[in-house]
Amino acid sequence: MATPENSLALLMPVALTVMGAFVAALVAAPSIDRYRIGLFLVELARTEPLAVIELLEARVESAPRQAAGMYSPLPFQRDVAPPFRDHDDFPALLRQVGDWIAADPDPLAGSTGGPTSSSSLPDPTTPRSLA
C-alpha cells in the first residue's frame, strides 16, 4: 500500500528533474526580470541558494554566446530579490560569488557588442550630465 511518504519519495526525482529543466530554461531565457520568476527565485533561494547563484552566474557567462539583441542576464526587480543574506550559509555564498568574479573579472568581454557587452557600458569614472 502506498503511503504519503512513499509517494513523495517517488515524486522527488521527477520534481528535481522538472526543476532542473526549468532552471536550464531560465539560463537561456532572454530575461528573468518578471515578477513571478523573481518569486520563484526567492522561493528557490530559501532552500537552494547556491542553485540560484549558479543560475545567475550561468546567465552572465552565457550572455556573450546569446545572439545580438535583447538578452538581459540579471534581473533588475528589487522588490523580489532572493534572500541570500538571510541564509545561514551567506558567507560561503558570498565567497562563491567572489571566487567566480576573481576567476573571470569580465565575463562579458567576449560579447558581440550588444546591450550586455561590457564595452557598451558607460565608464563609471566619466562624469555624466543629467540633461
C-alpha positions in Angstrom: 0.0 0.0 0.0 1.3 3.4 -0.9 1.9 5.8 1.9 2.3 9.6 1.5 6.0 9.2 2.4 6.4 6.6 -0.4 4.6 8.7 -2.9 6.7 11.8 -2.0 9.9 9.7 -2.3 8.7 8.5 -5.8 7.9 12.1 -6.9 11.1 13.7 -5.6 13.3 12.6 -8.6 10.7 13.8 -11.0 10.3 17.1 -9.3 14.1 17.6 -9.3 14.2 16.8 -13.0 11.5 19.2 -13.8 13.1 21.9 -11.6 16.4 21.3 -13.3 14.8 21.7 -16.7 13.1 24.9 -15.6 16.3 26.3 -14.3 18.1 25.4 -17.5 15.3 27.2 -19.5 15.8 30.2 -17.3 19.5 30.3 -18.2 18.5 30.6 -21.9 15.6 33.0 -21.4 16.1 36.5 -22.9 15.2 38.0 -19.5 14.3 36.8 -16.0 13.1 40.2 -14.9 9.5 39.1 -14.4 7.7 39.3 -11.0 6.7 35.6 -11.0 10.2 34.5 -12.0 11.5 36.6 -9.2 9.1 34.9 -6.8 10.4 31.5 -8.0 14.0 32.6 -7.4 13.1 33.9 -3.9 11.5 30.6 -3.0 14.3 28.5 -4.5 16.9 30.6 -2.7 15.2 29.8 0.6 16.2 26.1 0.3 18.8 26.1 -2.5 20.6 29.4 -2.5 23.6 28.1 -4.3 21.4 26.9 -7.2 20.1 30.5 -7.7 23.7 31.9 -7.6 24.8 29.3 -10.1 21.8 30.2 -12.3 22.7 33.8 -12.2 26.4 33.1 -12.9 25.4 30.8 -15.9 23.3 33.6 -17.3 26.1 36.1 -17.1 28.5 33.6 -18.6 26.1 32.8 -21.4 25.5 36.4 -22.3 28.3 36.6 -24.9 27.0 33.5 -26.6 23.5 34.8 -27.0 22.5 36.3 -30.3 22.8 40.0 -30.5 19.7 41.6 -29.3 17.7 41.7 -26.1 19.4 39.4 -23.6 19.4 40.8 -20.0 21.4 38.3 -17.8 20.4 39.7 -14.4 17.0 40.8 -13.1 16.5 44.4 -12.1 13.5 44.0 -9.9 14.4 44.9 -6.4 11.1 44.0 -4.7 11.6 40.3 -5.2 15.3 39.8 -4.5 16.4 36.4 -3.3 17.0 36.4 0.4 20.7 35.4 0.3 21.6 37.5 3.4 19.1 35.7 5.5 20.6 32.3 4.8 23.0 30.7 7.3 25.5 30.0 4.6 25.6 33.6 3.5 29.4 33.9 4.0 30.0 30.8 1.8 27.6 32.1 -0.8 29.4 35.4 -0.9 32.7 33.7 -1.2 31.3 31.6 -4.1 30.4 34.9 -5.9 33.8 36.4 -5.1 35.7 33.4 -6.3 33.6 33.4 -9.5 34.3 37.1 -10.2 38.0 36.6 -9.4 38.2 33.7 -11.9 36.9 35.9 -14.7 36.6 39.6 -13.7 35.0 40.5 -17.1 32.8 37.6 -18.3 31.1 39.9 -20.8 34.3 40.8 -22.6 33.7 38.3 -25.4 30.3 39.7 -26.2 29.3 40.8 -29.7 28.7 44.4 -28.6 25.1 44.0 -27.8 23.4 45.6 -24.8 25.1 43.3 -22.4 28.6 43.9 -23.7 31.0 45.4 -21.2 32.2 47.7 -24.0 28.7 49.2 -24.3 28.5 50.0 -20.6 29.3 53.6 -19.5 32.6 54.3 -17.9 31.8 54.9 -14.2 34.7 57.3 -13.8 33.4 59.6 -16.6 31.2 62.4 -15.3 27.8 62.5 -17.0 25.2 65.2 -17.2 21.6 64.6 -16.2 20.2 66.6 -19.1 
